[in-house]
């Protein structure tokens, strides 16, 4: 259904925020107008109303045995980091079964992880976690963007993995182990090095294809339990036993990250503080606060923020002697490190050894940083753009690297700057996307905005009335576009005033305290709402924004080039949830209780669907889902893991094909004032984390 909500640009580079009062066209039909689709025969049932020649595809099995497919374990996210649930080519989707293993699979029955892969006849789901014979309890962590490597924790009194690697820790009754899962279905101890093995360690981040697997020694950094075993010394250049260190496991072996400049081994604890998407630059702090805590504890009392460059050199980023330092992330290929100090925002080029002052307002709060580091969005209560903005009010600004200028966007609501437990809010960047350690409500999805990779588009939630639409304090989704400059409301309904319900980018807690259904995502699974070109935004709304949406519940919408379309059916018995989407927008995945294809037998337990451009399957030949070993492919060799065979386990039910990703590397020229190391820039297509900086941005 077409509905355009436009803004009129004001002169002198000011943003027009007048809401166009365009109503539904008299030409609106029950389905979007488009040329005949090549997949028209596959657009059956509710698919006929989808835009862009999309068709519904059932991603999860037709019968999950009563289990609800979601993304994460909601009580334990050890080893979690911001993870892409759909691969770039949309041929792989990750989900967990809550409430029991899928039929005919040997899962543990407790938060089992599966990978759904798309074939010519439909989607097939394979177990990619421990089997019931390997562990009693299974806690999936983060997974890399190619879905080739992931962190797992196992525990319990029995199982081959637990018996081989489990460590008895107080106050827990069973044994626990931190493991790395690889593309051949193998499990290895995460903390394994030339000098020893630490079976309990803390996973931090995995770069695409597992080229960098970053973790910390000392399990207490994951859960704050100081009764766990002390850290183990893993390398000759590691600190002494019982001193925390940061490591990077690469195809060439294990590297110590937390070395001081000159490769000096510290004698005090270090802690991970973030990484670039490609893993080439890793941040750490030394000495760190004791005890180490989840989140982003401030760097103070003389502690220093360092950057380790491609496992070859360490440089100092910021010293807390000049004021408390808060890490704010690294651009996707490591060109820029961002941090906050004394209410100001700075960028640091580790190769040129140059600092750039982004804003010196002494009250700045970060909102978002684009993946390439070119645009920084922030809030200040000061007037930083001439007479624009309002003194003493929360002004939203954008700083642009190409011009090194700051531009006013809008005055947002004070309520946007803080929220309840688990509620995303606008200035949660350093406590969410840039957080060193993740939790249920700490991660990329705890920040209420998204950008495209180049930062020219920002979608964000606000309770403020930023256009002429009366939202009555409800949350709306807005889109700022830098070229040409405009601010529009995507979720404002011109036919209904004032607004009566909220819109959102995604859900990480039940709506309005509703506990009858489980939301599919936690904060470590941020959706990619803004497409790469900035012309499409996916969001959710509890209001009916088009005539076809008449269920009075939350539905999933697509805004594209000024037009609004319904993605979910609008005829549900329970809320629908945006689950994931590709950065091109070709695939929009959502969780629903609707049976949108004839073979879906899941009912209220829910299923994950893909509204895929040019998609659809002939139902008579579609697969009905996983069937144990019949779903498995032949094992492949696990690349890049320098692990003895005696420390490797492969279990039935988690063997899979490994998709090869070819990389083409360039080299960045040294800065003329300083020669350091030759950092490979990497293939930018491999640095894909939802179009945002994520780990750690």
C-alpha positions in Angstrom: 0.0 0.0 0.0 1.4 3.4 -0.9 1.7 6.1 1.6 4.3 8.8 1.4 5.4 10.8 4.4 7.7 13.5 3.1 9.6 16.5 4.5 10.2 19.9 2.9 13.7 21.1 3.0 14.3 24.5 4.6 16.9 27.0 3.2 20.4 27.5 4.4 21.1 23.8 4.8 18.4 23.4 7.5 16.2 20.4 7.6 12.6 20.7 6.8 10.4 18.7 9.2 7.0 19.6 7.9 5.0 16.4 7.5 3.2 16.1 4.2 -0.4 15.4 4.7 -0.6 12.9 1.8 -3.4 10.4 2.4 -4.0 7.0 0.9 -4.4 7.3 -2.9 -7.7 6.5 -4.3 -5.9 4.1 -6.6 -4.7 1.9 -3.6 -5.5 -1.7 -4.2 -5.4 -4.8 -2.1 -2.0 -5.6 -3.5 0.9 -3.3 -4.6 0.9 -2.4 -8.2 3.8 -3.9 -10.1 4.7 -5.6 -13.4 4.0 -9.3 -13.6 6.4 -11.2 -11.4 8.5 -14.1 -12.8 7.7 -16.0 -9.6 3.9 -15.2 -9.8 2.9 -18.8 -9.6 4.8 -19.2 -6.3 3.2 -16.1 -4.7 0.4 -18.0 -3.1 -2.0 -17.1 -0.3 -1.0 -13.9 1.6 2.1 -13.6 -0.6 0.1 -12.0 -3.4 -0.1 -8.8 -1.3 3.7 -8.4 -0.9 5.7 -5.7 -2.6 8.8 -6.1 -4.8 7.7 -9.5 -6.2 8.3 -11.0 -2.7 7.0 -14.4 -1.7 6.8 -16.1 1.7 9.2 -18.9 2.4 9.0 -21.0 5.5 12.5 -21.0 6.9 12.1 -23.1 10.0 10.7 -26.7 9.9 7.0 -27.2 9.2 6.7 -29.0 12.5 9.1 -27.9 15.3 7.6 -30.4 17.8 6.2 -27.6 19.9 9.5 -25.6 20.2 9.6 -21.9 19.5 12.3 -20.7 17.2 14.2 -17.7 18.6 17.7 -16.3 18.3 19.2 -16.6 21.7 19.2 -18.1 25.1 17.5 -15.5 27.3 19.2 -16.3 30.6 22.8 -16.7 29.6 24.8 -14.9 26.9 28.4 -15.8 27.8 30.5 -15.5 24.7 27.9 -13.3 23.1 28.7 -10.5 20.6 26.6 -8.7 18.0 25.9 -11.4 15.4 24.2 -11.5 12.0 21.4 -14.1 12.0 21.1 -14.1 8.2 24.2 -14.4 6.0 24.9 -11.8 3.3 23.8 -14.2 0.5 20.7 -15.1 2.5 21.5 -18.8 2.1 21.9 -19.3 5.9 19.7 -18.4 8.8 20.6 -19.1 12.5 17.9 -19.8 15.1 17.6 -21.7 18.4 14.9 -24.1 19.5 13.4 -23.2 22.9 11.5 -25.9 24.7 13.0 -29.0 23.2 15.2 -30.2 20.3 13.6 -30.3 16.8 12.1 -33.7 15.9 14.6 -36.3 14.7 17.6 -34.3 15.8 20.0 -35.2 18.7 19.9 -31.9 20.4 20.2 -31.4 24.2 16.6 -30.1 24.4 17.8 -26.9 26.1 18.4 -24.0 23.8 19.7 -25.9 20.8 21.2 -23.9 17.9 20.3 -24.7 14.2 21.3 -23.4 10.8 18.6 -23.3 8.1 20.1 -23.4 4.6 18.2 -22.6 1.5 18.1 -25.3 -1.3 16.3 -25.6 -4.6 13.2 -27.2 -2.9 13.1 -25.3 0.4 14.9 -24.6 3.6 16.6 -27.5 5.6 17.6 -27.1 9.3 20.7 -28.7 10.8 21.8 -28.9 14.4 25.1 -27.0 14.8 25.5 -27.3 18.5 26.3 -30.1 20.9 24.3 -33.3 20.9 22.6 -34.8 24.0 25.5 -37.3 24.2 28.0 -34.4 24.3 26.5 -32.2 27.0 23.5 -31.9 29.3 23.3 -28.1 29.0 24.2 -26.0 26.0 24.5 -22.1 25.9 25.1 -20.7 22.4 27.1 -17.5 22.2 27.9 -15.2 19.2 28.5 -16.5 15.7 30.5 -15.0 12.9 28.8 -13.3 9.9 29.6 -16.3 7.6 28.0 -18.7 10.1 31.2 -20.7 10.1 32.5 -20.3 13.7 30.7 -19.8 17.0 31.1 -19.7 20.8 29.4 -22.3 23.0 29.4 -23.0 26.6 28.5 -26.5 27.9 27.9 -27.8 31.4 26.3 -30.5 33.4 27.2 -33.7 35.1 27.6 -35.8 31.9 28.4 -35.8 28.2 31.6 -36.4 26.2 32.4 -32.7 25.9 31.8 -32.0 29.5 33.9 -35.0 30.6 36.7 -34.0 28.3 36.8 -30.3 28.9 34.5 -29.4 31.8 35.9 -27.7 34.9 34.3 -28.0 38.3 33.6 -24.5 39.6 31.9 -23.1 42.7 29.2 -22.4 43.3 28.0 -24.5 40.4 27.2 -28.1 40.9 28.2 -29.3 37.4 31.2 -28.8 35.1 31.5 -26.0 32.6 33.6 -25.5 29.5 34.0 -22.7 27.0 34.3 -24.1 23.4 34.8 -22.9 19.9 32.6 -24.5 17.2 34.0 -24.8 13.7 32.7 -25.4 10.1 33.3 -29.2 10.3 31.2 -29.4 13.4 34.2 -29.7 15.7 34.5 -28.4 19.2 37.8 -27.2 20.6 38.7 -25.5 23.9 38.5 -21.8 23.2 41.5 -21.1 25.5 44.1 -23.4 24.1 47.7 -22.3 23.5 51.3 -23.6 23.2 51.8 -23.5 27.0 48.5 -24.9 28.2 44.8 -25.1 28.0 42.2 -23.0 29.8 38.9 -24.8 29.5 37.0 -21.9 31.0 37.6 -18.6 29.1 35.6 -15.7 27.8 34.8 -15.4 24.1 34.7 -11.8 22.8 34.4 -11.6 19.0 34.8 -13.7 15.8 35.7 -12.0 12.5 34.2 -13.3 9.2 35.4 -16.8 8.3 37.1 -17.0 11.7 40.2 -15.0 10.6 40.3 -13.5 14.1 38.9 -15.3 17.2 39.3 -13.0 20.1 38.9 -14.2 23.7 40.1 -13.4 27.3 41.7 -15.6 29.8 39.9 -15.7 33.2 36.3 -16.9 33.1 35.1 -14.4 35.7 35.2 -11.6 33.1 32.2 -13.3 31.5 30.0 -13.7 34.5 31.5 -11.8 37.4 31.9 -15.0 39.5 35.2 -14.7 41.2 35.2 -18.3 42.5 36.1 -19.6 39.0 39.6 -20.9 38.3 42.3 -18.2 37.7 43.7 -17.5 34.2 46.2 -19.8 32.6 49.3 -18.6 30.9 49.0 -19.7 27.2 52.1 -18.2 25.5 55.7 -17.2 26.2 54.8 -13.5 25.9 51.6 -13.9 28.1 51.5 -12.3 31.5 52.1 -14.5 34.6 49.5 -17.1 35.7 46.4 -15.6 37.4 46.8 -12.3 35.3 44.0 -11.6 32.8 45.1 -11.3 29.1 43.4 -10.9 25.7 44.3 -13.3 22.9 43.6 -13.6 19.1 43.4 -17.0 17.5 44.1 -16.8 13.7 44.9 -19.3 11.0 48.6 -18.7 11.7 48.2 -19.6 15.4 47.5 -17.9 18.8 48.6 -14.3 19.4 48.7 -12.3 22.6 46.8 -9.1 22.0 47.3 -7.4 25.4 50.9 -6.5 25.0 52.0 -2.9 25.8 53.8 -0.7 23.3 57.1 -2.3 22.4 55.5 -5.7 22.9 56.1 -5.5 26.6 54.2 -8.1 28.6 52.1 -6.5 31.3 52.0 -7.8 34.9 48.5 -6.4 35.6 45.1 -7.4 34.3 44.0 -6.4 30.8 40.5 -6.5 29.4 39.0 -6.5 25.9 37.3 -3.2 24.9 36.2 -3.8 21.3 37.4 -4.8 17.8 37.0 -3.8 14.2 34.7 -5.9 12.1 37.5 -7.5 10.2 39.4 -8.1 13.5 42.5 -6.2 12.4 42.4 -3.8 15.3 41.5 -4.8 18.8 41.1 -2.5 21.8 42.1 -3.4 25.3 42.7 -1.5 28.6 45.5 -1.9 31.0 45.5 -2.0 34.0 41.9 -2.8 34.2 39.5 -2.3 37.1 39.4 -5.3 39.5 37.0 -7.0 39.6 36.3 -6.9 35.8 32.6 -6.3 35.2 30.2 -6.8 32.3 29.6 -3.8 30.1 31.9 -0.8 29.6 33.3 0.1 33.0 34.9 3.6 32.7 38.7 3.7 32.1 40.0 5.8 34.9 42.7 6.2 37.6 45.5 6.3 35.1 44.5 3.2 33.1 45.2 3.5 29.4 43.2 2.5 26.3 45.4 0.7 23.8 44.9 -0.6 20.2 46.6 -3.7 19.0 47.2 -3.5 15.2 47.0 -6.7 13.2 48.7 -8.6 16.0 51.9 -6.8 15.2 52.0 -3.5 17.2 50.3 -1.8 20.1 49.7 1.9 20.2 48.2 4.1 23.0 44.8 5.6 22.2 43.9 7.6 25.3 45.2 8.0 28.9 42.7 8.4 31.7 45.0 10.7 33.6 43.4 13.5 31.5 39.9 12.3 32.4 37.7 9.2 32.3 37.9 7.4 29.0 35.0 5.5 27.4 35.7 3.4 24.3 33.3 4.0 21.5 34.3 1.4 18.9 36.4 0.9 15.8 35.5 1.5 12.2 34.9 -1.7 10.2 38.4 -2.0 8.7 40.2 -0.5 11.7 41.0 3.0 10.2 39.5 4.9 13.1 39.2 4.3 16.8 36.5 6.3 18.6 36.4 7.3 22.3 34.8 9.7 24.7 36.6 11.8 27.3 35.3 14.6 29.6 32.0 14.7 27.6 33.8 15.1 24.3 34.1 12.8 21.3 37.3 12.0 19.5 38.6 9.8 16.6 42.1 8.4 16.5 43.9 7.2 13.4 46.2 4.5 14.7 48.5 4.5 11.6 48.9 8.3 11.3 48.9 8.6 15.1 46.5 11.5 14.7 43.5 12.5 16.9 40.5 14.3 15.5 38.2 16.3 17.8 34.6 15.6 16.7 32.9 17.6 19.3 34.0 19.5 22.4 30.7 20.3 24.1 31.5 18.6 27.5 28.1 17.0 27.5 28.0 15.0 24.2 26.3 11.6 24.2 26.9 9.2 21.2 23.9 8.0 19.2 25.5 6.1 16.3 28.7 5.9 14.2 28.6 4.7 10.6 30.6 1.6 9.7 33.1 3.5 7.6 33.6 6.1 10.4 32.5 8.9 8.2 29.4 10.1 10.1 29.1 10.4 13.9 25.6 11.1 15.3 25.3 12.5 18.8 23.2 14.5 21.2 24.2 17.7 23.0 22.2 20.2 25.1 24.3 23.0 23.6 23.8 24.9 20.3 26.7 23.7 18.1 25.4 24.6 14.7 25.0 28.4 14.8 21.6 29.4 15.9 20.0 26.0 15.1 18.8 23.7 17.9 17.6 24.8 21.3 19.9 25.6 24.2 19.3 23.3 27.1 17.4 20.8 25.0 18.5 17.4 23.6 19.7 18.4 20.1 20.5 15.6 17.7 23.5 16.4 15.5 25.6 14.7 12.8 29.4 15.3 12.3 30.7 14.5 8.8 34.3 13.6 8.2 34.6 14.9 4.6 33.8 18.4 5.7 34.6 18.2 9.4 31.4 20.0 10.1 28.5 19.5 12.5 24.9 19.8 11.4 21.7 20.0 13.5 19.0 17.5 12.8 16.2 17.8 15.4 15.4 18.4 19.0 14.5 14.9 20.4 12.8 14.1 23.6 14.5 13.8 27.0 12.7 10.5 27.3 14.8 9.2 24.3 18.0 9.5 26.4 17.0 6.9 29.0 14.6 4.1 29.4 13.6 1.1 31.5 15.4 -2.2 31.7 15.7 -3.8 28.3 14.2 -0.8 26.5 16.4 0.6 23.7 17.2 4.3 24.0 18.9 6.8 21.7 22.2 7.4 23.6 23.0 3.8 24.6 25.9 3.5 22.1 28.8 3.0 24.4 26.7 0.9 26.8 25.3 -1.2 24.0 27.0 -1.6 20.6 30.4 -0.6 21.9 30.1 -2.7 25.1 33.1 -5.0 25.6 31.0 -7.7 27.1 27.4 -8.5 26.1 24.3 -9.5 28.0 20.6 -9.9 27.4 20.0 -6.2 27.2 23.6 -5.1 26.5 24.4 -5.1 22.8 23.8 -3.5 19.4 20.0 -3.7 19.7 20.0 -1.8 22.9 20.7 1.4 20.9 17.6 2.9 19.2 19.1 3.9 15.9 20.6 2.3 12.8 22.7 3.7 9.9 23.7 2.5 6.5 27.4 1.7 6.1 28.3 5.2 4.7 26.2 7.0 7.3 24.1 9.0 4.9 20.9 7.6 6.4 20.0 7.3 10.0 16.8 5.6 11.2 16.0 6.2 14.8 13.3 6.0 17.4 12.0 9.1 19.2 9.2 10.0 21.5 9.5 13.7 20.4 7.2 15.3 17.8 9.8 15.9 15.2 7.3 16.6 12.4 3.8 18.1 12.4 2.3 14.8 13.3 0.9 14.5 16.8 2.4 11.4 18.3 1.1 12.0 21.9 4.4 10.8 23.4 4.4 7.5 21.6 7.6 6.2 19.9 7.8 6.8 16.2 10.5 5.7 13.7 12.1 8.6 11.8 14.6 8.7 8.9 17.2 11.3 8.4 18.8 11.4 5.0 21.9 13.6 4.4 21.7 13.8 0.6 19.4 15.5 -0.1 18.9 16.5 3.5 15.5 15.6 4.9 13.8 14.2 8.0 10.6 12.2 7.7 8.5 10.1 9.9 8.1 6.5 8.6 5.6 5.2 11.2 3.3 8.2 11.5 -0.2 7.5 10.3 -1.8 10.6 8.7 -5.2 9.0 9.0 -5.1 8.6 12.7 -4.3 11.4 15.1 -3.0 11.4 17.8 -1.0 8.2 17.7 -2.2 5.4 20.0 0.7 3.0 20.0 4.4 2.6 19.5 6.7 1.8 16.6 10.2 0.3 16.9 13.2 -0.9 15.0 13.0 -4.3 16.7 12.0 -6.0 20.0 14.3 -7.2 22.7 11.6 -7.5 25.4 7.8 -8.3 25.4 5.6 -5.5 24.3 3.9 -3.7 27.2 5.0 -6.4 29.6 3.2 -9.1 27.6 4.7 -12.4 28.7 2.3 -14.7 26.8 4.8 -14.9 23.9 8.6 -14.7 23.7 10.3 -12.1 21.6 12.8 -13.7 19.2 15.8 -11.5 19.8 18.1 -10.2 22.6 20.4 -7.2 22.4 23.3 -9.1 20.8 21.2 -9.6 17.6 20.6 -6.2 16.1 18.5 -6.0 12.9 19.9 -4.4 9.8 16.9 -2.0 9.4 18.6 0.4 6.9 19.7 -1.0 3.6 23.1 -0.2 2.2 21.8 2.4 -0.2 19.7 4.1 2.6 16.5 3.9 0.5 14.7 1.1 2.4 14.0 0.8 6.2 12.3 -2.1 8.0 10.5 -1.5 11.2 7.6 -2.7 13.4 4.4 -0.9 14.4 1.7 -1.7 16.9 -0.6 0.6 14.9 -2.4 -0.2 11.6 -0.6 2.0 9.0 -2.3 0.5 5.9 -5.9 -0.8 5.4 -4.8 -4.4 5.1 -3.4 -4.4 8.7 -6.4 -5.0 10.9 -5.3 -7.4 13.6 -4.6 -4.6 16.2 -1.2 -6.2 16.9 2.4 -5.5 16.1 3.3 -6.0 12.4 6.4 -5.7 10.2 6.6 -2.9 7.7 8.9 -1.9 4.8 9.4 1.8 3.9 10.9 2.2 0.5 11.5 5.5 -1.5 8.5 7.2 0.2 6.1 4.3 0.1 5.0 2.0 2.9 4.2 -1.7 2.6 3.1 -4.4 4.9 5.5 -7.4 5.2 3.7 -9.6 7.8 0.1 -10.6 7.1 -1.7 -8.0 9.2 -4.2 -10.8 10.1 -2.3 -12.4 13.1 -3.5 -13.7 16.5 -0.3 -12.6 18.2 2.5 -10.0 17.7 4.8 -10.4 14.7 8.5 -9.6 15.1 11.2 -8.5 12.7 13.9 -11.2 13.0 16.6 -10.2 10.5 17.1 -8.8 7.0 19.8 -8.7 4.4 21.6 -5.3 3.9 20.2 -5.1 0.3 16.6 -5.7 1.6 16.1 -8.7 -0.6 15.2 -10.8 2.4 13.1 -9.8 5.3 12.8 -12.5 8.0 10.2 -12.3 10.8 8.7 -14.5 13.5 4.9 -15.1 13.3 2.3 -17.5 14.5 0.5 -17.3 11.1 0.5 -20.3 8.8 1.5 -18.4 5.6 2.2 -21.5 3.5 -0.1 -24.6 3.6 2.4 -27.0 5.2 3.2 -24.9 8.3 1.9 -26.9 11.3 3.4 -24.8 14.1 0.5 -22.6 15.0 1.0 -20.4 18.0 4.5 -21.8 18.6 5.6 -19.6 15.8 7.8 -20.0 12.7 10.4 -17.9 11.0 9.5 -16.7 7.4 11.4 -15.0 4.7 9.6 -12.5 2.6 12.0 -12.9 -0.3 12.3 -10.9 -3.5 11.7 -13.4 -6.4 11.3 -16.2 -3.8 8.8 -18.9 -3.2 8.7 -22.7 -3.5 6.3 -25.1 -5.1 4.6 -26.5 -1.9 4.3 -30.0 -3.3 8.0 -30.4 -3.6 9.1 -28.4 -0.5 11.1 -30.1 2.2 9.2 -30.5 5.5 12.3 -29.7 7.6 15.1 -31.5 9.3 15.1 -35.3 9.7 18.2 -36.1 11.8 21.2 -37.5 9.9 19.2 -37.3 6.6 19.8 -33.5 6.8 23.6 -33.8 7.2 26.2 -33.3 4.6 29.7 -34.9 4.4 32.2 -33.4 6.9 34.8 -30.9 5.6 38.2 -30.0 7.0 38.2 -27.3 9.6 40.5 -24.4 8.5 42.6 -22.2 10.6 42.5 -24.0 14.0 45.9 -25.0 15.3 44.4 -27.6 17.7 45.7 -31.1 18.5 43.4 -33.9 17.4 43.1 -35.0 21.0 41.4 -31.7 21.9 38.9 -31.8 19.1 35.4 -33.4 19.2 33.0 -33.8 16.3 29.5 -35.0 17.1 26.7 -36.4 15.1 24.1 -33.8 14.2 26.5 -30.9 13.7 28.4 -31.6 10.6 27.9 -29.1 7.8 29.4 -27.8 4.6 31.7 -24.9 4.8 31.1 -22.1 2.3 34.3 -20.7 0.9 34.8 -17.0 0.8 37.5 -15.6 -1.4 39.3 -12.5 -0.2 41.1 -9.9 -2.2 43.4 -7.8 -0.1 44.8 -4.3 -0.7 47.4 -2.4 1.2 47.1 1.0 2.7 49.9 3.5 2.2 51.9 4.6 5.2 51.2 8.0 6.6 53.9 10.4 5.5 54.7 11.5 9.1 54.9 8.1 10.6 55.8 4.7 9.4 54.5 1.8 11.4 53.1 -1.4 10.0 51.5 -2.1 6.7 47.9 -2.9 7.6 45.9 -4.9 5.0 42.7 -3.0 4.3 40.8 -6.2 3.5 37.8 -6.8 1.3 35.1 -4.4 2.4 32.5 -6.9 1.3 33.7 -9.1 4.1 33.3 -6.4 6.7 29.6 -6.7 6.8 27.9 -6.3 10.2 24.4 -5.0 9.5 25.8 -1.8 8.0 26.9 -0.6 11.5 30.1 -0.9 13.4 28.8 -3.4 15.9 31.9 -5.2 17.3 32.9 -3.0 18.6 30.8 0.0 17.5 
